[in-house]
Amino acid sequence: MTLDCESDLQACVQDVFRRCPMLAGFAIKPGEFELDDVTCYPQPPEDVARAVREQICEALGNLVNEQPEVALLMTGRTFVRTFH
């Protein structure tokens, strides 16, 4: 894996947080490329929560299609919004 893969993953995740302001964090299942948990604040209605999950999956899926090795970097990780 290269440093480029990690920086591309971080850029992708930051973009998801930018597009989904209520998203507080999400986790990818260990050993799998599948969402394990998504946390939003405030808790949105189910249709909005579903749209957030779809945006996460679409963004990460597009990145994995471009760079398959990125999937290995994601599994078992939790990504959280940071405030400065």
C-alpha positions as CSV (number, residue, x, y, z in Angstrom):
1,M,0.0,0.0,0.0
2,T,1.2,3.4,-0.7
3,L,0.8,6.7,1.2
4,D,-1.3,7.9,-1.8
5,C,-4.0,5.3,-0.9
6,E,-4.2,6.5,2.6
7,S,-4.4,10.1,1.6
8,D,-7.0,9.3,-1.1
9,L,-9.1,7.5,1.5
10,Q,-8.8,10.4,3.9
11,A,-9.8,12.9,1.2
12,C,-12.8,10.7,0.3
13,V,-13.9,10.4,3.9
14,Q,-13.5,14.2,4.4
15,D,-15.7,14.8,1.4
16,V,-18.4,12.5,2.7
17,F,-18.4,14.4,6.0
18,R,-18.6,17.7,4.1
19,R,-21.6,16.5,2.1
20,C,-23.3,15.0,5.1
21,P,-23.2,17.6,7.9
22,M,-25.2,15.5,10.3
23,L,-22.9,12.5,10.0
24,A,-20.9,12.1,13.2
25,G,-19.1,8.9,12.2
26,F,-19.2,5.5,10.6
27,A,-17.4,2.1,10.9
28,I,-16.5,-0.5,8.4
29,K,-16.8,-4.2,9.5
30,P,-13.5,-5.9,10.2
31,G,-12.4,-8.1,7.4
32,E,-15.2,-6.9,5.1
33,F,-16.0,-3.9,2.9
34,E,-19.4,-3.3,4.5
35,L,-20.7,-0.5,6.8
36,D,-21.0,-1.7,10.4
37,D,-22.4,1.5,12.1
38,V,-23.4,5.0,11.0
39,T,-24.0,7.7,13.6
40,C,-25.7,11.0,12.9
41,Y,-26.5,13.9,15.1
42,P,-29.2,14.8,15.4
43,Q,-30.8,11.5,14.5
44,P,-32.4,12.0,11.1
45,P,-35.6,10.4,9.8
46,E,-35.1,6.9,8.3
47,D,-35.2,8.1,4.7
48,V,-32.4,10.7,5.4
49,A,-30.4,8.1,7.3
50,R,-30.7,5.8,4.3
51,A,-29.5,8.5,2.0
52,V,-26.5,9.2,4.2
53,R,-25.6,5.5,4.2
54,E,-26.0,5.4,0.4
55,Q,-23.7,8.4,0.0
56,I,-21.0,6.8,2.2
57,C,-21.2,3.5,0.2
58,E,-21.2,5.3,-3.1
59,A,-18.2,7.4,-2.3
60,L,-16.2,4.6,-0.8
61,G,-17.3,2.2,-3.5
62,N,-16.1,4.6,-6.2
63,L,-12.7,4.9,-4.5
64,V,-12.4,1.1,-4.2
65,N,-13.3,0.7,-7.9
66,E,-10.4,3.1,-8.8
67,Q,-8.0,1.7,-6.2
68,P,-9.0,-1.8,-5.0
69,E,-6.1,-1.9,-2.4
70,V,-7.9,0.9,-0.5
71,A,-10.5,-1.7,0.7
72,L,-7.8,-3.2,2.9
73,L,-7.2,0.1,4.5
74,M,-10.9,0.5,5.4
75,T,-11.8,-2.7,7.0
76,G,-12.2,-2.6,10.8
77,R,-11.7,1.2,10.9
78,T,-14.0,3.8,12.4
79,F,-14.1,7.3,10.8
80,V,-15.3,10.2,12.9
81,R,-15.9,13.9,12.2
82,T,-13.3,16.1,13.9
83,F,-13.9,19.6,15.1
84,H,-11.3,22.2,15.3
